[in-house]
Amino acid sequence: MNVTLNLEQRLYVIPCGDGYSCLGFDNARDHADQIAARLNQPLLGFSPGDHGSLAGYAKYRAATDAWGRSPLTQQTYFDPGTDPKAARALETCRRDGRKVRLVHGNTTTGRCWLDEHDVVGRIGRSTGTMKVPLLIEAGDDGGVAILTNCLLRLIDWESGRDLYRHPAYRVPDLAIRRAPEEGNGPWQVLHDGTVVARFGDIGKAGGYLAFMCGETVEPRVFQ
């Protein structure tokens, strides 16, 4: 496989069918090191000089192959840096099949990303060597991979209760105001003083604000 290095963007560029996929240098290292620790095989982890090199990519491939040959491949695989409490909560929800709401963001600052898509559904799991958690929306058989190391909150949809809450999480500072100028909508929602959404109806603006603050409001109310 003719993998090349993009040093400027710190990526491995990997041929994939008629195109390419990419893997960050840091991701390759973190996954290899995590697998090495989980399998108690330190030689699978990165050594000085592996980061950002083709040897590092070979280490990453060797680590993921070793994971696939081990009994642990039957377990759910979580991103490096995932809070163990978040992992346990996600696994419980997967087994229970309950509907949940995900809140992603920066786990250092606690600032959420205000995602409105791919955040409500049940927890599933991918197939293959690395069985990662998926967010599966109602009526779908598959879903998108969950960025488990960026999870700030996991909310039970029926009760609105937190099943997991990152210690750094802070409720977003949102406000609704009448737009000072004519434009795409008379009602603006501001996050920390910056306009992040516009609506033609104040009810939709309120629904959006409530949803982004963690209330279990159906997104169709404001989308």
C-alpha positions as CSV (number, residue, x, y, z in Angstrom):
1,M,0.0,0.0,0.0
2,N,1.6,3.3,-1.2
3,V,1.0,5.4,1.9
4,T,2.5,8.9,1.8
5,L,3.0,11.6,4.4
6,N,1.4,15.0,4.4
7,L,3.8,16.7,6.8
8,E,2.0,20.1,6.7
9,Q,-1.3,18.7,7.9
10,R,0.2,15.9,9.9
11,L,-1.6,13.1,8.1
12,Y,-1.0,9.7,6.6
13,V,-2.5,9.7,3.1
14,I,-3.8,6.2,2.3
15,P,-5.0,5.0,-1.1
16,C,-8.6,3.8,-0.8
17,G,-10.4,2.5,-3.9
18,D,-10.4,5.3,-6.5
19,G,-9.6,7.9,-3.9
20,Y,-7.8,8.4,-0.6
21,S,-8.4,8.4,3.1
22,C,-6.4,10.1,5.8
23,L,-5.2,9.3,9.3
24,G,-3.7,11.8,11.7
25,F,-0.2,11.2,13.0
26,D,-1.5,11.7,16.6
27,N,-4.5,9.3,16.0
28,A,-2.2,6.6,14.7
29,R,0.1,6.9,17.8
30,D,-2.7,7.1,20.3
31,H,-4.5,4.0,18.9
32,A,-1.3,2.0,18.7
33,D,-0.3,2.9,22.3
34,Q,-3.8,2.2,23.6
35,I,-3.9,-1.2,22.0
36,A,-0.4,-2.0,23.2
37,A,-1.5,-1.2,26.8
38,R,-4.8,-3.2,26.5
39,L,-3.0,-6.3,25.1
40,N,0.0,-5.9,27.4
41,Q,2.3,-5.9,24.4
42,P,4.5,-2.8,24.7
43,L,6.3,-3.5,21.4
44,L,3.1,-2.6,19.6
45,G,3.3,0.9,20.9
46,F,5.2,3.8,19.4
47,S,8.9,4.3,20.0
48,P,10.8,7.6,19.7
49,G,10.9,8.5,16.1
50,D,7.8,6.6,15.0
51,H,5.5,9.6,15.2
52,G,4.9,11.1,11.8
53,S,6.9,8.4,10.0
54,L,6.0,5.5,7.7
55,A,7.4,3.3,10.4
56,G,4.7,4.7,12.7
57,Y,2.0,3.9,10.2
58,A,3.3,0.3,10.1
59,K,3.2,0.2,13.9
60,Y,-0.4,1.4,13.8
61,R,-1.4,-1.4,11.3
62,A,0.5,-4.0,13.3
63,A,-1.4,-2.9,16.5
64,T,-4.9,-3.0,14.9
65,D,-4.1,-6.4,13.3
66,A,-3.1,-7.7,16.8
67,W,-6.3,-6.4,18.2
68,G,-8.3,-8.2,15.5
69,R,-6.6,-11.5,16.4
70,S,-7.2,-11.1,20.2
71,P,-10.3,-12.0,22.1
72,L,-10.8,-8.3,22.9
73,T,-11.9,-7.7,19.3
74,Q,-15.4,-8.9,20.5
75,Q,-15.6,-5.9,22.9
76,T,-16.6,-2.4,22.0
77,Y,-13.6,-0.3,21.1
78,F,-13.5,3.3,22.3
79,D,-11.4,6.2,21.1
80,P,-8.1,6.9,23.0
81,G,-8.8,9.5,25.7
82,T,-12.4,8.4,26.3
83,D,-13.5,8.8,29.9
84,P,-14.1,5.3,31.4
85,K,-17.3,6.6,32.9
86,A,-18.5,7.7,29.5
87,A,-17.6,4.3,28.0
88,R,-19.5,2.4,30.7
89,A,-22.6,4.7,30.2
90,L,-22.5,4.2,26.4
91,E,-22.2,0.4,26.8
92,T,-25.1,0.3,29.2
93,C,-27.3,2.3,26.7
94,R,-26.2,0.0,23.9
95,R,-27.3,-3.1,25.8
96,D,-30.6,-1.5,27.0
97,G,-31.4,-0.1,23.5
98,R,-32.6,3.2,25.1
99,K,-33.0,6.4,23.1
100,V,-30.4,9.0,24.1
101,R,-29.1,12.5,23.3
102,L,-25.4,13.1,22.8
103,V,-23.6,16.4,23.4
104,H,-20.1,16.6,22.0
105,G,-17.6,19.3,22.5
106,N,-14.1,20.3,23.8
107,T,-13.4,18.3,26.9
108,T,-10.8,20.7,28.0
109,T,-12.9,23.9,27.9
110,G,-16.3,22.2,28.3
111,R,-17.6,24.2,25.4
112,C,-20.1,22.2,23.3
113,W,-20.2,22.2,19.5
114,L,-24.0,22.9,19.2
115,D,-24.5,19.8,16.9
116,E,-28.1,19.3,15.9
117,H,-27.7,16.3,13.5
118,D,-26.6,12.7,14.4
119,V,-27.1,13.3,18.1
120,V,-30.4,11.6,18.9
121,G,-31.0,7.9,18.7
122,R,-29.9,4.6,20.1
123,I,-26.4,3.3,20.6
124,G,-25.3,0.6,18.2
125,R,-21.9,-0.9,17.3
126,S,-20.0,-1.4,14.1
127,T,-18.9,-4.7,12.7
128,G,-15.3,-5.6,11.8
129,T,-12.1,-5.6,13.8
130,M,-12.7,-2.4,15.7
131,K,-16.2,-2.5,16.9
132,V,-16.8,1.2,17.6
133,P,-20.0,2.8,19.1
134,L,-22.5,4.2,16.6
135,L,-25.4,6.6,16.9
136,I,-28.4,5.0,15.1
137,E,-31.4,7.3,14.4
138,A,-34.9,5.9,14.5
139,G,-35.8,3.9,11.4
140,D,-32.1,3.4,10.4
141,D,-30.1,0.1,10.5
142,G,-26.7,1.8,10.6
143,G,-25.3,5.0,11.9
144,V,-22.3,7.3,12.4
145,A,-19.3,6.6,14.7
146,I,-19.5,8.5,18.0
147,L,-16.5,10.6,18.9
148,T,-16.4,9.1,22.4
149,N,-13.4,11.1,23.5
150,C,-15.3,14.3,22.8
151,L,-18.5,13.4,24.7
152,L,-19.6,16.0,27.2
153,R,-23.1,14.7,28.1
154,L,-25.2,11.6,27.5
155,I,-28.8,12.2,28.2
156,D,-31.7,9.7,28.6
157,W,-34.3,10.9,26.1
158,E,-37.4,9.8,28.1
159,S,-36.4,11.3,31.5
160,G,-34.0,14.0,30.4
161,R,-31.7,12.7,33.1
162,D,-27.9,12.8,32.6
163,L,-26.5,9.3,32.2
164,Y,-23.0,10.9,31.9
165,R,-21.8,14.4,32.3
166,H,-18.1,15.4,31.8
167,P,-16.7,17.4,34.7
168,A,-15.7,20.3,32.4
169,Y,-19.1,20.6,30.7
170,R,-20.7,24.1,30.9
171,V,-24.1,24.9,29.7
172,P,-23.8,27.1,26.6
173,D,-24.4,30.8,27.0
174,L,-27.2,31.3,24.5
175,A,-29.6,34.2,24.0
176,I,-32.4,35.1,21.6
177,R,-32.6,38.6,20.1
178,R,-34.5,40.4,17.4
179,A,-32.2,40.8,14.4
180,P,-31.2,44.5,14.0
181,E,-31.4,44.2,10.2
182,E,-33.5,42.5,7.6
183,G,-32.1,39.2,6.4
184,N,-32.5,35.4,6.6
185,G,-34.7,35.6,9.7
186,P,-35.9,38.1,12.2
187,W,-34.8,36.0,15.3
188,Q,-31.2,35.3,16.1
189,V,-29.7,32.9,18.5
190,L,-26.3,34.0,19.9
191,H,-23.7,31.9,21.6
192,D,-21.3,33.9,23.7
193,G,-22.4,36.9,21.8
194,T,-21.9,35.5,18.3
195,V,-24.8,34.7,16.0
196,V,-25.0,30.9,15.5
197,A,-28.5,30.5,14.0
198,R,-31.4,32.5,12.5
199,F,-35.1,31.7,12.5
200,G,-38.3,33.2,11.0
201,D,-40.3,32.1,14.1
202,I,-39.4,32.8,17.7
203,G,-40.9,29.5,18.8
204,K,-38.3,27.7,16.6
205,A,-35.6,29.9,18.0
206,G,-36.7,28.9,21.5
207,G,-36.8,25.2,20.6
208,Y,-33.3,25.4,19.2
209,L,-32.0,27.1,22.4
210,A,-33.6,24.6,24.6
211,F,-32.2,21.7,22.6
212,M,-28.7,23.1,22.7
213,C,-28.9,23.5,26.4
214,G,-29.7,19.7,26.7
215,E,-33.5,19.7,26.8
216,T,-35.1,16.7,25.1
217,V,-36.8,18.7,22.3
218,E,-37.3,16.9,19.0
219,P,-35.0,18.6,16.5
220,R,-37.9,18.8,13.9
221,V,-39.4,21.5,16.1
222,F,-36.8,23.9,14.9
223,Q,-35.2,22.3,11.8
